[in-house]
Amino acid sequence: MKKEEIPQDPSALNKLTKEVCYAVDQSGKYVTELSTGWEVKANALDVAWEDIEERISKAKQKVLNNEASPILFFIELRLMDIPIVAAYTGFWKWQVKQHLKPSVFKKLSEGKLKRYSEAFNISIEELKTMEVHENQI
């Protein structure tokens, strides 16, 4: 690809990051150039984010229906999984799975709740209510 042909299509990430691409300059040498995005890639990212937003919404609904604890919501919101949460909190994976049950979650000590709140970078109150400020998302 020639240097002047590098795509500069707007995307959701173009204000946050740019991608390094290799191109050929006028003298035929390979150079690096920054790209703000490529429409095809931006569309794929949009589809992926829609899927993530749907998973977050479903997790929140499960919590509201008393089918899961707020931990599930924050796992989805923070793009984590049980092994990652276990690593951050120091709990065993089977313990995290137990804590996903609303009845077990309600009995967790302040110390255990604090470990989850620190892992998700929120307060214990936010963990219990699922109310997160925009700057924390």
Buried (B, 14 or more C-beta within 10 A) or exposed (E): EEBEEBBEBEBEBBEEEBBEBEBEEEEEEEEEBEBBBBEEBBEEBEEEEEEEEEBBEBBBEBBEEEEBBBBBBBBBBBEBEBEBBBEBBEBEEEBBBBBBBBEBBEEBEEEBBBBBBBBBEBBBEBBBEBEBEEEEE
